[in-house]
Amino acid sequence: MSITRQKFCYLVVLNEKFLTLLASDLLLQIEQVLSQIGINLRSEWGMRFTCIM
């Protein structure tokens, strides 16, 4: 594997972790807003969304 290819793969891994953290934060904010207007995803529909790193 060339040096350029190794750098590219490393950046992809960093971006994936960053996007996972960003998605987790956004999901938490969405759940909080929905619960404020009376929608609870966890109990009403039995759903729980998770982001896997």
C-alpha positions, 0 to 999 in steps of 0.5 A: 500500500502506498503512503498516499493510500495509507493517509487516505484510509486513516482520514476516512476512519477519523471522519467515520468516528467524527460523523458517528459522534455528531450523529449521536449528539444530533439524535439526543437533541432530536429526542429531547425536542420531541419529548418536550412536545410530548413524543417519546420514541423510547416508550410509545413505539418501543424504538431506540436508535443507536449509533454504532462506532 
